[in-house]
Amino acid sequence: MKKHVLITYIIVCCISFSSIAQQEKKIDSLLNLFEKNWTKDADSAYFFANKAYHISNSINNNRLVVKARVAMASAKLVQGEYTASERLLNLNLLDSISLGDKTLGNTLKYLGYTLFNKKNYIKSSQAFLKSISYFKKIEDSVSLGRVYNGLGMIQFTLKRESQAMENYQKALQYNYSDKVYKDVCTYISTQMNMAELSSKRDQAYDIFMNAIDLASKNEADFFIPTIYQQLSYLYTRKNDYKNAIKYAEKALFEARKMNLGGKEQLIYRDIGTAYFQNNQYYDAIESYLKALPNSRMEVLDTIYKRLSMSYYRLNDNKNGEFYFDKFLRHSDSTHQLQDKKTVAEIVEKYESNKKDLEIKLLQQENESVTLMNKRQKNQLLLAIFLVALLLLISFAIWQFYKREKEQNEILFIKNQELIRSKVKSKESTNKNNIPEQEVNIELVQLLEGTMNSELFLDKGLTLSKLADILNTNTTYLSNTINSHYQKKFTDFINEQRVNYVLARIEKDKEFCNYTIAHIADISGFNSSSAFYNAFKKYTGLTPSYYIKEKLNENKAA
């Protein structure tokens, strides 16, 4: 009986090992398919890597799990989904025991590129530098070239040109031998960035065209959208917006072929920027709106701001205010997110330091007491500094409101003087101000008489209606108002209404007790908001503030 059980157990184990071997073989096949599609179709590449990851999990093979996770992260990086890529790579670092030198090096390398695209240059540099020792250990010159190229890109972005050039030279050293490119992508990227740094900037166009040819021949298609995008930047800096738009659209076409959804949003933003700088605001708005969906947090600020500016320049104040409000809200939320991230980093650093401190306490108790006293002293100094800063800010705010109140009081007095002078001279005419050949004196006099009869209090008063009353046509009346008063019809009527309100406030104490809505209604305005805007425009003060000051003045009298 025992013999049969043993034989059965051996058979089950053999079947199990055979099944696992088949699964591992399938994972290797999927990762090979990933490699083939990585530079051609990002969506397909991610699909194969994701499938390999789930199978690896099902057979509990940590070595293949972390390898598949690196593949998924690199696909997300190509697609422009940097947050997803960072999350996957950080999971690998938490499981670093299962990582070999090559997988750990690749994890740090892709993390470096991901953080670079998220503009976290310090952590990006740290990841790149950590990866170098692993790649040197396994003599992986291709990966070393990519790492030094990444370091060069960071220095290039930070405008440290000599350090950037030094890293680019190292990248070429690892990737160029006997005119055979070990890593075409690194070689292309390095050559383009070096062209920007050197005196060969005028030859950059030829270098970019050669890069496209190299990428096509060496199955590095995913790099082509980036090349066209950099060409677009080149022409934007030269203020050649026609070519900037042309190459940005080519980048968009290639990105769509590659299913690079995240990159499409960035390219639409670039196209919008080229249109905006070329004063083509309608086209800029169209491109920016296409860039909005799924755009990264750091990109949205620019898009909302440019959308607002474009609408304002097209005199579409409603949409301009809408997107400016979105820009302000998003900017605040971005800062809050950054603050939370900073606090989390501080807390994490504090916890780490706390653990180190506990170890040191066991060894050097006296030193820890000194350190504690120093920390308390620093905290006290910080508290004093914060209190002083708060008092300073409070004083500045108080001064600001004090100045604003003084300015409003001066403006109130000036408005009062102006309306009193207008009341006194109401019966006088403006004949001396009428150009003889440009304005019909008789029509102006009729218009003045009509305004003196307070026809402007009619809410339904229109240019056409007034023209009929004055026995003239709308065009001639509009031109007369524009020439004589230098105002549009609407502004002219609103000013009459505001002057009416100011005169009533000056003469009638009871008038100040009316609600804003009632004052707006009896003075001919269709809404409280229209009255509010007109009053603020002509006096510089809000109606409520003006009436409040007048009531105070009446009480004092």
C-alpha positions as CSV (number, residue, x, y, z in Angstrom):
1,M,0.0,0.0,0.0
2,K,2.8,2.4,0.9
3,K,4.6,1.6,-2.3
4,H,1.5,2.6,-4.4
5,V,1.1,5.9,-2.5
6,L,4.8,6.7,-3.1
7,I,4.5,6.0,-6.8
8,T,1.3,8.1,-7.0
9,Y,3.1,11.0,-5.2
10,I,6.1,10.8,-7.6
11,I,3.8,10.8,-10.7
12,V,1.9,13.9,-9.3
13,C,5.1,15.7,-8.7
14,C,6.4,15.0,-12.2
15,I,3.1,16.2,-13.7
16,S,3.3,19.4,-11.5
17,F,6.9,20.1,-12.5
18,S,6.1,19.5,-16.1
19,S,3.1,21.9,-15.9
20,I,5.2,24.6,-14.2
21,A,8.0,24.2,-16.9
22,Q,5.3,24.7,-19.6
23,Q,4.0,27.8,-17.9
24,E,7.6,29.2,-17.6
25,K,8.1,28.5,-21.3
26,K,4.9,30.3,-22.1
27,I,6.0,33.3,-20.0
28,D,9.3,33.4,-21.9
29,S,7.4,33.4,-25.2
30,L,5.1,36.2,-24.0
31,L,8.2,38.3,-22.9
32,N,9.8,37.7,-26.3
33,L,6.5,38.9,-28.0
34,F,6.8,42.0,-25.7
35,E,10.3,42.7,-26.9
36,K,9.2,42.5,-30.5
37,N,6.2,44.8,-30.0
38,W,7.8,47.3,-27.6
39,T,9.2,49.6,-30.3
40,K,6.2,49.2,-32.6
41,D,2.9,48.9,-30.7
42,A,2.9,50.0,-27.0
43,D,-0.6,48.6,-26.4
44,S,0.3,45.1,-27.7
45,A,3.6,45.2,-25.8
46,Y,1.8,46.0,-22.5
47,F,-0.8,43.2,-23.2
48,F,1.9,40.5,-23.5
49,A,3.8,41.8,-20.5
50,N,0.6,41.9,-18.4
51,K,-0.3,38.4,-19.4
52,A,3.2,37.1,-18.5
53,Y,2.9,38.9,-15.1
54,H,-0.4,37.2,-14.2
55,I,0.9,33.7,-15.2
56,S,4.1,34.3,-13.2
57,N,1.9,35.2,-10.2
58,S,-0.2,32.0,-10.6
59,I,2.9,29.8,-10.4
60,N,4.5,31.9,-7.6
61,N,7.7,32.5,-9.6
62,N,9.0,35.8,-8.1
63,R,11.9,35.9,-10.5
64,L,9.5,36.0,-13.5
65,V,7.0,38.3,-11.7
66,V,9.6,41.1,-11.2
67,K,10.9,40.6,-14.8
68,A,7.3,40.9,-16.2
69,R,6.7,43.9,-14.0
70,V,9.7,45.7,-15.5
71,A,8.3,45.0,-18.9
72,M,4.9,46.4,-18.0
73,A,6.6,49.5,-16.5
74,S,8.7,50.1,-19.7
75,A,5.5,49.8,-21.8
76,K,3.7,52.4,-19.6
77,L,6.8,54.6,-19.9
78,V,6.6,54.5,-23.8
79,Q,2.8,55.3,-23.6
80,G,3.5,58.3,-21.5
81,E,1.7,56.9,-18.4
82,Y,4.5,57.9,-15.9
83,T,2.6,57.5,-12.7
84,A,1.6,53.9,-13.5
85,S,5.2,53.1,-14.6
86,E,6.6,54.5,-11.3
87,R,4.2,52.5,-9.2
88,L,5.2,49.2,-10.9
89,L,8.9,50.0,-10.5
90,N,8.6,50.9,-6.9
91,L,6.8,47.5,-6.3
92,N,9.9,45.8,-7.7
93,L,12.2,47.7,-5.3
94,L,10.1,46.6,-2.4
95,D,10.6,43.0,-3.6
96,S,14.4,43.6,-4.2
97,I,15.3,40.2,-2.7
98,S,13.9,38.5,-5.8
99,L,15.8,40.8,-8.2
100,G,18.9,39.8,-10.0
101,D,21.6,42.3,-11.0
102,K,20.1,42.8,-14.5
103,T,16.5,43.1,-13.3
104,L,17.4,45.5,-10.5
105,G,19.5,47.6,-12.9
106,N,16.7,47.7,-15.4
107,T,14.2,48.7,-12.6
108,L,16.4,51.6,-11.6
109,K,17.1,52.6,-15.2
110,Y,13.4,52.8,-16.1
111,L,12.6,54.5,-12.8
112,G,15.2,57.1,-13.7
113,Y,13.5,57.8,-17.1
114,T,10.1,57.8,-15.5
115,L,11.1,60.3,-12.8
116,F,12.9,62.5,-15.4
117,N,9.6,62.8,-17.3
118,K,7.8,63.7,-14.1
119,K,10.5,66.4,-13.6
120,N,11.8,64.9,-10.4
121,Y,15.4,65.4,-11.4
122,I,17.1,64.7,-8.0
123,K,15.5,61.2,-7.6
124,S,15.9,60.5,-11.3
125,S,19.7,61.1,-11.0
126,Q,19.9,58.9,-7.9
127,A,18.1,56.0,-9.7
128,F,20.4,56.3,-12.7
129,L,23.6,56.4,-10.6
130,K,22.5,53.4,-8.5
131,S,21.9,51.4,-11.7
132,I,25.4,51.9,-13.0
133,S,27.1,49.5,-10.6
134,Y,24.7,46.7,-11.5
135,F,25.2,47.1,-15.3
136,K,29.0,47.3,-14.9
137,K,28.9,44.1,-12.9
138,I,27.2,42.2,-15.7
139,E,29.0,44.3,-18.5
140,D,25.8,45.5,-20.1
141,S,27.1,48.3,-22.3
142,V,23.7,49.0,-24.0
143,S,22.1,49.7,-20.6
144,L,25.1,51.8,-19.5
145,G,24.7,53.9,-22.6
146,R,21.1,54.5,-21.8
147,V,21.8,55.4,-18.2
148,Y,24.5,58.0,-19.2
149,N,22.2,59.4,-21.8
150,G,19.5,59.8,-19.1
151,L,22.0,61.6,-16.9
152,G,23.0,63.8,-19.8
153,M,19.3,64.7,-20.4
154,I,19.0,65.8,-16.8
155,Q,22.0,68.0,-16.9
156,F,20.9,69.3,-20.3
157,T,17.5,70.2,-18.9
158,L,19.1,71.9,-15.9
159,K,21.4,73.9,-18.3
160,R,24.6,72.4,-17.0
161,E,26.0,72.1,-20.5
162,S,29.6,70.8,-19.7
163,Q,28.3,68.0,-17.5
164,A,25.6,67.1,-20.0
165,M,28.2,66.9,-22.8
166,E,30.4,64.7,-20.6
167,N,27.6,62.2,-20.0
168,Y,26.6,62.2,-23.6
169,Q,30.2,61.3,-24.6
170,K,30.1,58.4,-22.2
171,A,26.8,57.3,-23.7
172,L,28.3,57.3,-27.2
173,Q,31.4,55.4,-25.9
174,Y,29.2,52.5,-24.8
175,N,26.9,52.5,-27.8
176,Y,29.1,53.2,-30.8
177,S,31.7,50.8,-32.1
178,D,33.1,50.5,-35.7
179,K,30.0,52.4,-36.9
180,V,27.7,49.7,-35.5
181,Y,25.1,51.1,-33.1
182,K,24.6,48.8,-30.1
183,D,21.5,50.9,-29.1
184,V,20.1,53.0,-31.9
185,C,17.6,54.8,-29.6
186,T,20.4,56.0,-27.2
187,Y,22.6,57.0,-30.1
188,I,19.8,59.0,-31.8
189,S,18.8,60.8,-28.6
190,T,22.4,61.6,-27.7
191,Q,23.2,63.0,-31.1
192,M,20.2,65.2,-31.1
193,N,20.8,66.6,-27.6
194,M,24.5,67.2,-28.4
195,A,23.5,69.1,-31.6
196,E,21.4,71.4,-29.3
197,L,24.4,71.9,-27.0
198,S,27.1,72.4,-29.6
199,S,27.8,75.0,-32.3
200,K,26.1,72.6,-34.7
201,R,22.6,73.8,-33.8
202,D,22.0,74.9,-37.3
203,Q,22.7,71.4,-38.5
204,A,20.1,69.9,-36.1
205,Y,17.5,69.5,-38.9
206,D,19.8,67.1,-40.8
207,I,20.7,65.2,-37.6
208,F,16.9,64.8,-36.9
209,M,16.2,63.5,-40.4
210,N,19.1,61.0,-40.2
211,A,17.6,59.9,-36.8
212,I,14.2,59.2,-38.4
213,D,16.0,57.1,-41.0
214,L,18.0,55.2,-38.4
215,A,14.9,54.5,-36.3
216,S,12.9,53.2,-39.2
217,K,15.7,50.9,-40.4
218,N,16.4,49.5,-36.9
219,E,12.8,48.8,-35.8
220,A,12.9,51.7,-33.3
221,D,9.6,53.2,-34.5
222,F,8.5,54.3,-31.1
223,F,11.3,56.9,-31.2
224,I,10.0,58.6,-34.3
225,P,7.2,60.7,-32.6
226,T,9.8,62.0,-30.2
227,I,12.1,63.0,-33.0
228,Y,9.3,64.9,-34.8
229,Q,8.3,66.5,-31.5
230,Q,11.9,67.8,-31.0
231,L,11.9,69.1,-34.6
232,S,8.7,71.0,-33.7
233,Y,10.5,72.5,-30.6
234,L,13.4,73.5,-32.9
235,Y,11.2,75.4,-35.3
236,T,9.2,77.0,-32.4
237,R,12.4,78.4,-31.0
238,K,13.2,79.8,-34.4
239,N,9.6,81.4,-34.5
240,D,8.9,79.3,-37.6
241,Y,5.4,78.3,-36.5
242,K,4.3,76.9,-39.8
243,N,7.0,74.2,-39.7
244,A,6.5,73.8,-35.9
245,I,2.9,72.8,-36.5
246,K,3.8,70.6,-39.5
247,Y,6.2,68.5,-37.5
248,A,4.0,68.4,-34.4
249,E,1.2,67.0,-36.6
250,K,3.6,64.4,-38.0
251,A,4.5,63.4,-34.4
252,L,0.8,63.1,-33.7
253,F,0.3,60.8,-36.7
254,E,3.2,58.5,-35.7
255,A,2.1,58.5,-32.0
256,R,-1.4,57.3,-33.1
257,K,0.2,54.5,-35.2
258,M,2.1,53.4,-32.1
259,N,-1.0,53.7,-29.7
260,L,0.9,56.2,-27.5
261,G,-2.2,57.8,-25.9
262,G,-0.3,59.7,-23.2
263,K,2.1,61.1,-25.8
264,E,-0.8,62.3,-28.0
265,Q,-1.9,64.7,-25.3
266,L,1.5,66.3,-25.0
267,I,1.7,66.7,-28.8
268,Y,-1.7,68.3,-28.9
269,R,-0.4,70.7,-26.3
270,D,2.7,71.5,-28.5
271,I,0.4,72.1,-31.5
272,G,-1.7,74.4,-29.4
273,T,1.4,76.3,-28.2
274,A,2.6,76.8,-31.8
275,Y,-0.8,78.1,-32.9
276,F,-1.0,80.3,-29.8
277,Q,2.4,81.9,-30.4
278,N,1.4,82.5,-34.0
279,N,-1.8,84.3,-32.8
280,Q,-4.1,81.6,-34.3
281,Y,-6.3,81.5,-31.2
282,Y,-9.2,79.5,-32.7
283,D,-6.8,76.7,-33.8
284,A,-5.0,76.9,-30.5
285,I,-8.2,76.4,-28.5
286,E,-9.1,73.4,-30.7
287,S,-5.8,71.7,-30.0
288,Y,-5.7,72.5,-26.3
289,L,-9.2,71.1,-25.9
290,K,-8.0,67.8,-27.5
291,A,-5.0,67.8,-25.1
292,L,-7.2,68.0,-22.0
293,P,-8.5,64.4,-21.6
294,N,-6.1,62.2,-19.6
295,S,-3.4,64.9,-19.5
296,R,-1.0,64.7,-16.6
297,M,-1.3,67.1,-13.6
298,E,1.8,69.1,-14.5
299,V,0.5,69.6,-18.1
300,L,-3.0,70.8,-17.1
301,D,-1.8,74.1,-15.6
302,T,-0.3,75.2,-18.9
303,I,-3.3,74.1,-21.0
304,Y,-5.9,75.8,-18.7
305,K,-3.8,79.0,-18.7
306,R,-3.3,79.1,-22.5
307,L,-7.0,78.3,-23.1
308,S,-8.0,81.2,-20.8
309,M,-5.6,83.6,-22.6
310,S,-6.8,82.5,-26.1
311,Y,-10.5,83.0,-25.2
312,Y,-9.7,86.4,-23.7
313,R,-7.9,87.5,-26.8
314,L,-10.9,86.5,-28.8
315,N,-13.0,88.7,-26.5
316,D,-14.9,85.6,-25.2
317,N,-14.7,86.6,-21.6
318,K,-17.1,84.0,-20.4
319,N,-14.9,81.1,-21.5
320,G,-11.8,83.0,-20.6
321,E,-13.0,83.4,-17.0
322,F,-14.2,79.7,-16.9
323,Y,-10.7,78.3,-17.8
324,F,-8.9,80.9,-15.8
325,D,-10.9,79.7,-12.8
326,K,-10.0,76.1,-13.6
327,F,-6.3,77.2,-13.9
328,L,-6.5,78.8,-10.4
329,R,-8.3,75.8,-8.9
330,H,-6.0,73.3,-10.5
331,S,-2.9,75.3,-9.6
332,D,-4.0,75.3,-6.0
333,S,-4.7,71.6,-5.9
334,T,-1.3,70.9,-7.6
335,H,0.4,72.9,-4.9
336,Q,-1.6,71.1,-2.2
337,L,-0.6,67.7,-3.7
338,Q,3.0,68.8,-3.8
339,D,2.7,70.0,-0.1
340,K,1.3,66.6,0.9
341,K,4.0,64.8,-1.0
342,T,6.7,67.0,0.7
343,V,5.1,66.4,4.1
344,A,5.1,62.6,3.4
345,E,8.8,62.8,2.4
346,I,9.6,64.7,5.6
347,V,7.7,62.3,7.7
348,E,9.4,59.3,6.0
349,K,12.8,60.9,6.5
350,Y,11.9,61.7,10.1
351,E,10.9,58.1,10.8
352,S,14.1,56.8,9.2
353,N,16.2,59.2,11.2
354,K,14.3,58.2,14.3
355,K,15.2,54.6,13.9
356,D,18.9,55.5,13.4
357,L,18.7,57.7,16.5
358,E,17.4,54.8,18.6
359,I,20.4,52.7,17.6
360,K,22.8,55.5,18.4
361,L,21.1,56.1,21.8
362,L,22.2,52.6,22.8
363,Q,25.8,53.4,22.0
364,Q,26.2,57.1,22.9
365,E,23.6,58.2,25.4
366,N,25.4,61.6,26.1
367,E,25.5,62.4,22.4
368,S,21.7,61.8,22.1
369,V,20.9,64.2,25.0
370,T,23.0,66.9,23.3
371,L,21.2,66.2,20.0
372,M,17.8,66.4,21.7
373,N,18.7,69.7,23.3
374,K,19.8,71.1,19.9
375,R,16.7,69.9,18.3
376,Q,14.5,71.6,20.9
377,K,16.5,74.8,20.5
378,N,15.9,74.7,16.8
379,Q,12.2,74.0,17.2
380,L,12.0,77.0,19.6
381,L,13.8,79.2,17.1
382,L,11.5,77.9,14.3
383,A,8.4,78.7,16.5
384,I,9.7,82.2,17.2
385,F,10.4,82.7,13.5
386,L,6.9,81.4,12.5
387,V,5.2,83.7,15.1
388,A,7.2,86.7,13.8
389,L,6.4,85.8,10.2
390,L,2.7,85.5,11.1
391,L,2.8,88.9,12.8
392,L,4.5,90.4,9.7
393,I,2.0,88.9,7.3
394,S,-0.9,90.2,9.5
395,F,0.6,93.7,9.6
396,A,1.0,93.6,5.8
397,I,-2.6,92.5,5.3
398,W,-3.8,95.3,7.7
399,Q,-1.8,97.9,5.9
400,F,-3.2,96.7,2.5
401,Y,-6.8,97.0,3.7
402,K,-6.1,100.3,5.3
403,R,-4.6,101.7,2.0
404,E,-7.6,100.2,0.1
405,K,-10.0,101.9,2.5
406,E,-8.3,105.3,2.1
407,Q,-8.3,105.0,-1.7
408,N,-12.0,104.1,-1.6
409,E,-12.7,107.1,0.6
410,I,-10.8,109.4,-1.8
411,L,-12.7,107.9,-4.8
412,F,-16.0,108.4,-2.9
413,I,-15.2,112.1,-2.3
414,K,-14.2,112.6,-6.0
415,N,-17.4,111.0,-7.2
416,Q,-19.5,113.2,-4.9
417,E,-17.7,116.3,-6.2
418,L,-18.3,115.2,-9.8
419,I,-22.0,114.5,-9.4
420,R,-22.5,117.8,-7.6
421,S,-20.9,119.7,-10.4
422,K,-23.1,117.8,-12.9
423,V,-26.2,118.6,-11.0
424,K,-25.3,122.3,-11.0
425,S,-24.5,122.4,-14.7
426,K,-27.4,120.2,-15.8
427,E,-29.1,123.1,-17.5
428,S,-26.0,124.1,-19.5
429,T,-25.3,122.7,-22.9
430,N,-22.2,121.2,-24.6
431,K,-22.3,123.2,-27.8
432,N,-18.6,124.3,-27.5
433,N,-17.6,120.6,-27.5
434,I,-19.4,119.7,-30.8
435,P,-17.2,119.5,-33.9
436,E,-18.9,121.6,-36.5
437,Q,-18.8,119.2,-39.4
438,E,-18.9,115.9,-37.6
439,V,-21.9,116.2,-35.3
440,N,-25.4,117.4,-35.9
441,I,-25.8,120.1,-33.2
442,E,-29.6,119.9,-33.4
443,L,-29.6,116.1,-32.9
444,V,-27.3,116.5,-29.9
445,Q,-29.5,119.1,-28.4
446,L,-32.6,116.9,-28.9
447,L,-30.7,113.9,-27.4
448,E,-29.7,116.1,-24.3
449,G,-33.3,117.2,-23.9
450,T,-34.5,113.6,-24.1
451,M,-31.9,112.5,-21.5
452,N,-33.0,115.5,-19.2
453,S,-36.5,114.1,-19.4
454,E,-35.1,110.9,-17.9
455,L,-36.1,108.7,-20.8
456,F,-33.2,106.4,-20.0
457,L,-35.2,105.1,-17.0
458,D,-37.2,103.0,-19.5
459,K,-35.8,99.4,-19.3
460,G,-36.9,98.7,-22.8
461,L,-35.0,101.7,-24.3
462,T,-33.1,100.6,-27.4
463,L,-31.1,102.4,-30.1
464,S,-33.9,101.8,-32.5
465,K,-36.6,103.2,-30.1
466,L,-34.6,106.3,-29.3
467,A,-34.0,106.9,-33.0
468,D,-37.7,106.8,-33.7
469,I,-38.3,109.3,-30.8
470,L,-35.7,111.7,-32.2
471,N,-37.0,111.2,-35.8
472,T,-33.7,109.9,-37.2
473,N,-32.1,106.5,-38.1
474,T,-30.1,104.2,-35.9
475,T,-26.9,104.4,-37.8
476,Y,-26.8,108.2,-37.8
477,L,-27.8,108.3,-34.1
478,S,-25.1,105.7,-33.1
479,N,-22.4,107.7,-35.1
480,T,-23.5,110.9,-33.4
481,I,-23.2,109.4,-29.9
482,N,-19.9,107.8,-30.8
483,S,-18.5,111.1,-32.2
484,H,-19.8,113.5,-29.6
485,Y,-19.6,111.4,-26.4
486,Q,-16.9,108.8,-27.5
487,K,-19.2,106.1,-26.2
488,K,-21.2,103.2,-27.5
489,F,-25.0,103.6,-27.1
490,T,-25.2,101.0,-24.2
491,D,-22.4,102.7,-22.3
492,F,-23.9,106.1,-22.9
493,I,-27.4,105.0,-21.5
494,N,-25.8,103.2,-18.5
495,E,-23.8,106.3,-17.6
496,Q,-27.0,108.4,-17.6
497,R,-28.6,105.8,-15.3
498,V,-25.6,105.7,-12.9
499,N,-25.5,109.6,-12.8
500,Y,-29.2,109.5,-12.0
501,V,-28.6,107.1,-9.1
502,L,-25.7,109.3,-7.8
503,A,-27.9,112.4,-8.0
504,R,-30.7,110.7,-6.1
505,I,-28.3,109.5,-3.4
506,E,-26.9,113.1,-3.1
507,K,-30.3,114.8,-2.9
508,D,-32.7,112.2,-1.3
509,K,-31.7,110.7,2.0
510,E,-34.5,108.1,1.9
511,F,-33.1,106.8,-1.4
512,C,-30.1,105.4,0.5
513,N,-32.4,103.0,2.4
514,Y,-33.6,101.3,-0.8
515,T,-32.3,97.8,-1.6
516,I,-29.8,97.4,-4.4
517,A,-32.3,95.4,-6.5
518,H,-34.9,98.2,-6.1
519,I,-32.4,101.0,-7.0
520,A,-31.4,98.9,-10.1
521,D,-35.1,98.5,-11.1
522,I,-36.1,102.2,-10.8
523,S,-33.0,103.4,-12.6
524,G,-33.7,101.3,-15.7
525,F,-31.4,98.4,-15.3
526,N,-32.7,94.9,-16.2
527,S,-30.8,93.2,-13.3
528,S,-28.9,93.9,-10.1
529,S,-25.7,92.5,-11.6
530,A,-26.0,94.8,-14.6
531,F,-26.4,97.8,-12.3
532,Y,-23.5,96.5,-10.1
533,N,-21.1,96.2,-13.0
534,A,-22.1,99.6,-14.5
535,F,-21.8,101.4,-11.2
536,K,-18.4,99.9,-10.5
537,K,-17.2,100.7,-14.0
538,Y,-18.1,104.5,-13.8
539,T,-17.3,105.2,-10.1
540,G,-14.7,102.6,-9.2
541,L,-16.7,101.6,-6.2
542,T,-19.5,99.1,-5.5
543,P,-23.0,100.5,-5.0
544,S,-23.3,99.1,-1.4
545,Y,-20.0,100.7,-0.4
546,Y,-21.0,104.1,-1.9
547,I,-24.4,104.0,-0.1
548,K,-22.8,102.9,3.2
549,E,-20.4,105.9,3.1
550,K,-23.2,108.3,2.2
551,L,-25.3,107.0,5.1
552,N,-22.3,107.5,7.5
553,E,-21.9,111.0,6.1
554,N,-25.6,111.8,6.7
555,K,-25.4,110.5,10.3
556,A,-22.3,112.6,10.9
557,A,-24.1,115.7,9.5
